[in-house]
Amino acid sequence: MASILVTGGAGFIGSHLCEHLLRGGHRVTIVDSLDDYYAPQLKLANLDEVREAGDFEFFPVDIRDTGRLQEVFEKTQPEAVVHLAARAGVRASLLDPDLYVSVNVQGTLNLLELSRKYGVHRLVFASSSSVYGQANHVPFAENDPVTKPLSVYGATKISGEALGFAYAHLYPLSVVCLRIFTAFGPRQRPDLAIRKFAHLIEENKEVPLFGDGSMQRDYTYIDDVVAAFERALEYHGSFEIFNLGNSRPVRLDYMVQALEEALGKKAVRKPLPPQPGDMLVTYADLTKSRRLLGYDPQVGFEEGIRRFVEWLRLKNPPHY
């Protein structure tokens, strides 16, 4: 089995992926700075969940710290890298663009350069549907131009893909970029709408709804995301980009309705103006992902919401 280094492994997607890799018998190394974008206690709790699946090495390292990151590569000698670590959040990227560029661009360059230096054969990069930005049509296909991002966050993900292509072209390093469309499920980040709204509904607090409710997101259940990352680790090719969505956009007002039904409680809606940087719709064309990656999402939106609420009620996690 392979030795795999996962950056951002204490996060939502990363912790689920690490659990899956450990159960598959792989040797897993987790690098995560435990930054303060949301409560580090939640990330430490995620690591406790991962530990139930098997032993792993954990390094609390910032991916901008080249020296410490090199020590990790030297010690663990990974065969593959899954690069999930990033400063997250579209709106927050508008408030501190320098931070987002330094973590998401320089950090990605550091991972690529160390992967080259230490003979890593494959790097899987977590990109985002945010790269599509001001798109001219839907659904979004991987060969669409990505030259009009609507946020600094989206621009940093475009940069990460471009760096990945350069390294795959120049060196014997396979790079697969996965454009994730709004992942959700158990352990979802507390700042993301589904988890945030669920807590607010449970506590009979106002749910902030930006815009007229028509904004649409292509929600992707965490199990389907993890399955795609596993396939990407096995993909044979120099460089490729794949969409990871469900290919079914869901309106904001319907998302709230689905939460109400699953929770058995009505939301107290608070209409607000649209937020800068928000895309009106995300919608994944999965033709290429199905054909080349064998990606086939299994969990529909309503079933995913039901599973999420079941976890929320069972675990009763804090929301800092």
C-alpha positions as CSV (number, residue, x, y, z in Angstrom):
1,M,0.0,0.0,0.0
2,A,1.1,3.6,-0.7
3,S,2.5,6.2,1.6
4,I,0.3,9.2,1.2
5,L,0.8,12.7,2.6
6,V,-2.5,14.7,3.0
7,T,-2.3,18.4,3.6
8,G,-5.4,19.9,5.3
9,G,-6.1,16.4,6.7
10,A,-7.7,17.8,9.9
11,G,-10.4,19.6,7.8
12,F,-13.8,18.4,6.6
13,I,-12.9,16.7,3.4
14,G,-9.3,15.8,4.5
15,S,-10.4,14.0,7.7
16,H,-13.0,11.9,5.7
17,L,-10.4,11.1,3.1
18,C,-7.7,10.1,5.7
19,E,-10.2,7.8,7.4
20,H,-10.9,6.1,4.1
21,L,-7.2,5.8,3.2
22,L,-6.3,4.3,6.5
23,R,-9.1,1.7,6.3
24,G,-7.7,0.8,2.8
25,G,-4.4,0.0,4.4
26,H,-2.4,3.0,3.3
27,R,0.3,4.8,5.4
28,V,-1.0,8.3,6.0
29,T,0.8,11.5,7.0
30,I,-1.3,14.5,7.9
31,V,0.0,18.1,7.6
32,D,-2.4,20.7,9.0
33,S,-1.6,24.1,10.5
34,L,-4.9,24.1,12.5
35,D,-5.4,27.7,11.6
36,D,-8.0,29.9,13.1
37,Y,-10.4,30.2,10.1
38,Y,-12.7,28.2,12.3
39,A,-12.1,26.7,15.8
40,P,-9.0,24.5,15.9
41,Q,-10.9,22.4,18.5
42,L,-13.2,21.1,15.7
43,K,-10.2,20.1,13.7
44,L,-8.6,18.3,16.6
45,A,-12.0,16.5,17.1
46,N,-11.8,15.5,13.4
47,L,-8.4,14.0,14.0
48,D,-9.8,12.0,16.9
49,E,-12.3,10.5,14.5
50,V,-9.6,9.7,12.0
51,R,-7.6,8.0,14.7
52,E,-10.4,5.5,15.1
53,A,-9.6,4.3,11.6
54,G,-5.9,3.7,12.2
55,D,-2.6,5.2,13.2
56,F,-1.1,8.2,11.3
57,E,1.6,10.7,11.7
58,F,0.5,14.3,12.3
59,F,2.6,17.4,11.7
60,P,1.1,20.8,12.7
61,V,2.9,22.6,9.9
62,D,1.9,25.7,7.8
63,I,2.5,24.9,4.1
64,R,4.2,28.3,3.7
65,D,7.0,27.1,6.1
66,T,9.2,25.5,3.5
67,G,11.8,24.3,6.0
68,R,9.5,22.4,8.2
69,L,7.6,21.1,5.3
70,Q,10.8,19.7,3.8
71,E,11.5,18.0,7.1
72,V,8.1,16.2,6.8
73,F,9.0,15.0,3.3
74,E,12.4,13.9,4.4
75,K,11.0,11.9,7.3
76,T,8.0,10.3,5.6
77,Q,9.1,9.9,2.0
78,P,5.5,10.1,0.5
79,E,4.7,8.4,-2.8
80,A,1.7,10.6,-3.4
81,V,0.4,13.9,-2.1
82,V,-3.2,15.0,-1.7
83,H,-3.1,18.8,-1.3
84,L,-6.3,20.0,0.4
85,A,-4.7,22.7,2.7
86,A,-5.9,26.2,1.8
87,R,-7.3,29.3,3.3
88,A,-11.0,28.8,2.6
89,G,-13.9,31.1,2.0
90,V,-14.9,33.2,-0.9
91,R,-16.1,36.2,1.1
92,A,-13.2,36.1,3.6
93,S,-10.7,36.2,0.7
94,L,-11.9,39.7,-0.1
95,L,-11.0,40.9,3.3
96,D,-7.4,39.6,3.4
97,P,-6.2,38.9,-0.1
98,D,-2.5,38.8,0.9
99,L,-3.1,35.9,3.2
100,Y,-5.1,34.0,0.6
101,V,-2.4,34.4,-2.0
102,S,0.4,33.5,0.4
103,V,-1.3,30.3,1.6
104,N,-3.0,29.1,-1.5
105,V,-0.5,30.1,-4.1
106,Q,2.9,30.0,-2.4
107,G,1.8,27.0,-0.3
108,T,0.8,25.1,-3.4
109,L,4.1,26.0,-5.1
110,N,6.0,24.7,-2.0
111,L,4.1,21.3,-2.2
112,L,4.8,21.0,-5.9
113,E,8.5,21.8,-5.6
114,L,9.0,19.4,-2.7
115,S,7.1,16.7,-4.5
116,R,9.5,17.2,-7.5
117,K,12.5,17.1,-5.2
118,Y,11.5,14.0,-3.3
119,G,10.3,11.9,-6.3
120,V,6.5,12.0,-5.5
121,H,4.8,10.3,-8.4
122,R,1.3,11.9,-8.1
123,L,-0.1,15.0,-6.6
124,V,-3.9,15.5,-6.3
125,F,-4.9,19.1,-5.9
126,A,-8.2,20.2,-4.4
127,S,-9.4,23.0,-6.7
128,S,-12.9,24.5,-6.7
129,S,-15.9,25.3,-8.8
130,S,-15.0,29.0,-7.9
131,V,-12.6,28.9,-10.8
132,Y,-15.5,29.2,-13.2
133,G,-16.4,32.7,-11.9
134,Q,-18.3,34.8,-14.5
135,A,-19.2,31.9,-16.7
136,N,-21.1,32.4,-19.9
137,H,-23.1,29.1,-19.8
138,V,-24.1,26.1,-17.7
139,P,-23.2,23.4,-17.0
140,F,-19.5,24.2,-16.4
141,A,-17.1,21.9,-18.3
142,E,-13.4,21.5,-17.7
143,N,-12.4,23.0,-21.0
144,D,-14.4,26.2,-20.4
145,P,-12.1,29.3,-20.0
146,V,-11.4,30.2,-16.4
147,T,-10.2,33.8,-16.8
148,K,-12.9,35.7,-14.9
149,P,-12.9,34.6,-11.2
150,L,-15.3,36.6,-9.0
151,S,-13.2,36.3,-5.8
152,V,-9.5,36.2,-4.7
153,Y,-10.1,32.7,-3.5
154,G,-11.2,31.6,-7.0
155,A,-8.2,33.3,-8.5
156,T,-5.8,31.4,-6.1
157,K,-7.3,28.1,-7.2
158,I,-6.8,29.0,-10.9
159,S,-3.2,29.8,-10.0
160,G,-2.8,26.4,-8.3
161,E,-4.1,24.6,-11.3
162,A,-1.7,26.6,-13.6
163,L,1.3,25.7,-11.3
164,G,0.3,22.1,-11.4
165,F,0.2,22.1,-15.2
166,A,3.7,23.6,-15.3
167,Y,5.2,21.0,-13.0
168,A,3.5,18.1,-14.7
169,H,4.8,19.4,-18.0
170,L,8.4,20.0,-16.8
171,Y,8.9,17.1,-14.5
172,P,7.9,13.4,-14.0
173,L,5.1,14.4,-11.6
174,S,1.5,13.5,-12.4
175,V,-0.9,16.2,-11.3
176,V,-4.7,15.8,-11.0
177,C,-6.9,18.8,-10.2
178,L,-10.3,18.1,-8.8
179,R,-12.8,21.0,-9.0
180,I,-15.0,20.5,-6.0
181,F,-18.6,21.7,-6.1
182,T,-19.9,22.6,-2.6
183,A,-19.1,19.5,-0.6
184,F,-21.4,18.8,2.4
185,G,-22.1,16.1,5.0
186,P,-21.0,15.1,8.5
187,R,-18.2,17.3,9.9
188,Q,-18.9,20.0,7.4
189,R,-17.2,23.3,8.3
190,P,-19.3,25.4,10.7
191,D,-19.2,28.5,8.4
192,L,-20.8,26.7,5.5
193,A,-24.5,27.3,4.8
194,I,-25.9,23.8,5.5
195,R,-24.3,23.3,8.9
196,K,-24.7,27.0,9.9
197,F,-28.4,27.1,8.9
198,A,-29.1,23.8,10.6
199,H,-27.8,25.1,13.9
200,L,-29.7,28.4,13.6
201,I,-33.0,26.5,12.8
202,E,-32.5,24.2,15.8
203,E,-32.0,27.2,18.0
204,N,-34.9,29.2,16.6
205,K,-32.6,31.9,15.4
206,E,-32.8,34.0,12.2
207,V,-31.3,32.3,9.1
208,P,-29.6,34.9,6.8
209,L,-30.6,34.5,3.2
210,F,-28.6,36.6,0.8
211,G,-30.4,37.5,-2.4
212,D,-33.9,36.4,-3.4
213,G,-33.3,32.7,-2.8
214,S,-32.7,31.8,-6.4
215,M,-28.9,31.4,-6.0
216,Q,-28.1,27.7,-6.9
217,R,-25.3,25.4,-5.7
218,D,-24.3,21.9,-7.0
219,Y,-24.1,20.2,-3.7
220,T,-21.8,17.1,-3.5
221,Y,-22.0,14.6,-0.7
222,I,-18.7,13.9,1.1
223,D,-18.7,10.1,0.4
224,D,-18.8,10.9,-3.4
225,V,-16.0,13.4,-3.0
226,V,-13.8,10.9,-1.1
227,A,-14.4,8.2,-3.8
228,A,-13.3,10.6,-6.5
229,F,-10.0,11.5,-4.6
230,E,-9.3,7.8,-4.3
231,R,-9.8,7.3,-8.1
232,A,-7.6,10.4,-8.7
233,L,-4.8,8.8,-6.8
234,E,-4.9,5.9,-9.2
235,Y,-5.3,7.9,-12.4
236,H,-2.7,7.4,-15.1
237,G,-1.9,10.6,-16.9
238,S,0.5,13.5,-16.7
239,F,-2.1,16.3,-16.0
240,E,-5.8,16.4,-15.8
241,I,-8.7,18.4,-14.4
242,F,-12.0,16.9,-13.3
243,N,-15.3,18.3,-12.0
244,L,-16.6,16.8,-8.8
245,G,-20.3,17.7,-8.5
246,N,-23.7,16.1,-8.5
247,S,-24.8,17.8,-11.7
248,R,-28.0,19.1,-10.1
249,P,-28.1,22.7,-8.9
250,V,-30.2,23.3,-5.8
251,R,-31.8,26.7,-5.1
252,L,-31.0,28.4,-1.8
253,D,-34.6,28.5,-0.8
254,Y,-35.0,24.8,-1.5
255,M,-31.9,24.0,0.5
256,V,-33.5,25.7,3.5
257,Q,-36.8,23.9,2.9
258,A,-35.0,20.5,2.8
259,L,-33.3,21.3,6.1
260,E,-36.7,22.3,7.6
261,E,-38.1,18.9,6.5
262,A,-35.2,16.9,7.8
263,L,-35.1,18.8,11.1
264,G,-38.8,18.9,11.6
265,K,-38.6,22.7,12.3
266,K,-39.4,25.9,10.5
267,A,-36.6,28.4,9.7
268,V,-36.9,32.1,10.7
269,R,-35.8,33.6,7.4
270,K,-34.0,37.0,7.3
271,P,-33.7,38.3,3.7
272,L,-30.4,40.2,3.0
273,P,-28.8,41.8,-0.1
274,P,-26.6,39.6,-2.3
275,Q,-22.9,39.2,-1.2
276,P,-20.0,40.4,-3.3
277,G,-18.0,37.5,-4.8
278,D,-20.9,35.0,-4.8
279,M,-21.6,33.1,-8.0
280,L,-25.3,33.0,-9.0
281,V,-25.1,29.3,-9.9
282,T,-22.7,26.4,-9.9
283,Y,-23.4,23.4,-12.1
284,A,-21.0,20.6,-13.0
285,D,-20.8,18.9,-16.3
286,L,-19.7,15.4,-15.3
287,T,-19.2,14.0,-18.8
288,K,-15.4,13.9,-18.6
289,S,-15.3,12.9,-14.9
290,R,-17.5,9.9,-15.6
291,R,-15.6,8.8,-18.7
292,L,-12.0,9.2,-17.6
293,L,-12.2,9.1,-13.8
294,G,-15.1,6.7,-13.4
295,Y,-16.7,9.2,-11.1
296,D,-20.4,8.4,-10.4
297,P,-22.0,10.3,-7.6
298,Q,-24.3,8.0,-5.6
299,V,-25.9,10.3,-2.9
300,G,-28.6,12.7,-3.9
301,F,-29.1,16.0,-2.2
302,E,-32.1,15.0,-0.1
303,E,-30.5,11.8,1.1
304,G,-27.3,13.7,1.9
305,I,-29.3,16.2,4.0
306,R,-31.0,13.4,5.8
307,R,-27.6,11.8,6.6
308,F,-26.2,15.1,7.7
309,V,-29.0,15.8,10.1
310,E,-28.8,12.3,11.5
311,W,-25.1,13.0,12.3
312,L,-25.9,16.4,13.8
313,R,-28.5,14.9,16.1
314,L,-26.3,11.9,17.1
315,K,-23.0,13.8,17.7
316,N,-24.4,17.2,18.7
317,P,-21.1,18.9,17.7
318,P,-20.3,22.4,19.0
319,H,-20.4,25.3,16.6
320,Y,-17.9,27.9,17.6
